[in-house]
Amino acid sequence: MNIQKSFYLLTIMVLCGFLMSACSHTKTGKKNDIRFTSIQKKEQYHLLGDTANPACNLEINFSYPSKYSDPKILALLQENFILSYFGEKYQKMTPQEAVDKYTADYLANYKDLEKDYVSDLKNEENAPVGAWYGYFEISSDKVTFNKNDIVSYTVSYNYYTGGAHGAHTYMNHVLYLKTGKTLSEEDIFNDDYKEKLSKLIVDKIAKQNNVADPKELENVGYFSIDEIEPNGNFTVDGNGLTYIYNEYEIAAYVIGAIKVHFTFEELNTLLKKESPISSLFS
């Protein structure tokens, strides 16, 4: 009985030691003390104000930093969120002003189509004109990482403005809370990173598509492999970096958006040892 108890105690001690060791190597990171607020808005307008005519539909789901200990940094963060979501025209506005102005501009631009719509109706033969005028835009942003003075987020757009099909776009951004500014590739990679990272990206995409030779990607819908390079459209989290290539950027529309994830270990030789994100991997 004593031998059996000793065996159990020894087993428990080994397991505890293993768990403590594992925990000591796990980087949970410190969550940033920043709060976010969301603004939702939906609008619809039918051409010529007639519900029998095609319409545009706009849906905005905008989240932005609303509270932070440093007011100056908070102002910069809000400006960056507005810029990345709505564009330079709205950058200096408050979040609510930007949402309202962007909505008004979207509806005004759609109303500008009314003369063309009336003209097309008069010349319509076989093709239904209305099908080309049913516009829509659905947008949102999502914070994907919020620790160690780093905030990563993605702005997503799903829209249609006439043509054969709609489109999807994903724009990634990484902000450094100590400065309130956006981090670029040059901020986190060594000076000679581009050519080496380009090869890593191509090799990773080839692996994701189960092809031995990256050149074979050109047979399954990708454009010139030699022209694929880092595009600055990345997010950062506790595990590594994720790049996104949007539709038509490096491949045909049917391929869709392409995600390429790297662990910090995979990028070890390319990353600056002292950078705003070094606390995540050092």
Salt bridges, closest charged atoms under 4 A:
GLU79 OE2 - LYS92 NZ 3.08
ASP100 OD1 - LYS41 NZ 2.79
ASP105 OD2 - LYS89 NZ 2.92
ASP105 OD1 - LYS101 NZ 3.26
ASP192 OD2 - LYS196 NZ 3.09
ASP203 OD2 - LYS199 NZ 2.77
GLU218 OE2 - LYS215 NZ 3.22
ASP226 OD2 - LYS215 NZ 3.61
GLU247 OE2 - HIS168 ND1 3.17
GLU266 OE2 - LYS204 NZ 2.83
